[in-house]
Amino acid sequence: MAEKQTAGRDNLGEFAPQFAALNDDVLFGEVWSRESELSLHDRSMITCASLMSQGLFPQLSSHMKLAKKHGVTKDEMVALITQLAFYAGWPKAWSAFGLAKEVYGD
């Protein structure tokens, strides 16, 4: 079983409690926990692809760390970024590779 997500409450609990609850309980509590449809590995790959495509690098960094915990290998992350370079843009790939090097090592 996945560990309980508390990032929403930890970071926004007092400022935006409803958003924090939705983040922790619905997104990570209900959606991410449905492993019969998609594994955590696959959800992480999909999420990283989406965040890179949108250029949301602060969130991508966090999700790359989570992806590594979910078994996404360095080679898989490199392949994901390389594939998306042609669809999401070369500069986004360069930025994503910088994050991947931090997460997976040089």
N, C-alpha and C positions, 0 to 999 in steps of 0.2 A: 504494500500500500504506500502511496506517495505521502511525503510529509505534508503537514497542514501549512498552507500558505498564510502568512500574516503580514506580508508587505503592505497591503492596503491599510490595514489598521495601524501598523507601525509608522507609516509615513503620512497618512491622511485621516487617521481615525477621529481626531478631534476637529479637524478643519472641514472634512467632507465625509461624515460617517456613512451615509448611504452609499456613496461611490466606493468607499473602502470595503463595506460589507459585500457589495456586488462583486468587487474584484476578488476578494478572498473566498467567499462562499459560493458564488455562482460560477464565475469564470474558472477559478482554480479548483474550487470545491466540487462542482458538478460537471462542468464541461471537460476539464482536464482529467477527471477521474474515470471517465467512461472508456476504459481500455479495451472493452469488447469490440468497439468500432475501430479505434486507432490506438496503437501503442504510444507510450510516452515518447519513445524514440521518434516515431513518425510525426506526432504532434509537434515535437520540437523542430524537426526539419521543416515542416510546413510553416510554423511560426517564424523561424529565422528567415525563410524565403520571403515571407510577406513583409517582415520588418525591413529587410534589406531593400526590397523593391520600392518601399515607400521612403527610404532614406532615414528611418527612425533609429539612428545609431545608438543613442543611450539605452533604449529598450533592447536593441539587438545585442548589445554587450551582455546585458543581464540574461537574455535568453540563450546566448551561446554558452554561457556558464552552465545554465540549466540543461542545455542540450548535451553537453559533455557528461554531466551527471546521469543523463538518460541514455548514455551509450552511443551517442553520435561521435564517430571517430574523426580525427583530424582529416583523413583522406575524404570522408564523406562531406565534411564542411567545405573543404577546398573544391570538391566537385560541384557542390551546391552553388558556391559563389561564382565559380567559372561559368557554369551554365547560365546563371542569372545575369552575368555581365553583358550578355548579348540581348537580353530582354529588358533589364532594368537600367542599364547604363554602366559604362566603363568606370566613371568616377565613383559610383556607388560600390562597385566591386573593389576598387583600390581601398576605399574606406573600410569595407567589410573585412578585407584581408588584414588590415592593420589590427582590427579587433580580434580576428581569429588567431593571429600570431601571439597576441597577449594571452588569450585563453588557452591555446593549445601549445604554446612555446615556439621558439624559433626553430 
